[in-house]
């Protein structure tokens, strides 16, 4: 058996991987040509492409419903060739599909489509995210005002959220995700969303811009005082008690820290 130099092996593997996605180089070596032009290789290549496209379709049901299966699979094939899977776990594939759609000329007439794809991706990330115990609301109730100001709330590892200022992305996504018909007319205003999996099932609900700003600060590791300040900067009339109750009920947090107090509230 002839040993290949490390550089030659890497080149061989790279060319075979590209050939699996239909990119066959014109200057193949005899060994490479023997593999690529073997009849069984075409069968395997078709299987690889189909598996990647199927994975994208399964993870983007709202996008598929908006554009139709034929359009989606044609677009997905272009994406797979440009950005093939790098991980054998295909449920993780597609993190950059929304960015692809944003630059995909045939999707230009559907400017909301990339953001709908982002919400489909958030759903997948919530689904496959790390399990964690949600924060007990009793930890908040038992804290003093001084302790509350210094608390750092950690978002649950399955929590995803986002604010989309130019279109009703949550309404478009949630209706199509659930297989519901959209109304003839939408209020074309910005919307936000909170998606999570505090237990076994992925759940979603609308979230206003102040709530998204609040979670952004929490995710950055800032204390509750800073997070509430960010929410009030967005909406001076925001009801922080209602917001906190909503986030706790949704299981948006997994742990609680006290930055400077000693012996305060235990998470």
Secondary structure, 3 states (H helix, E strand, C coil): CCCCCHHHHHHHHHHHHHHHCCCCCCCCCHHHHHHHCCHHHHHHHHHHHHHHHHHHHHHCHHHHHHHCHHHHHHHHHHHHHHCCCCCCCHHHCCCCHHHHHHHCHHHCCCCCHHHHHHHHHHHHHHHHCCCCCCCCCHHHHCCCHHHHHHEEEEECCCCEEEEECCCCHHHHHHHHHCCCCCCCCCCCCCEEEEEECCCCCCEEEECCHHHHHHHHHHHCCCCHHHHHHHHHHHCCCCCHHHHHHHHHHCCCEEEEEECCCCCCCCC
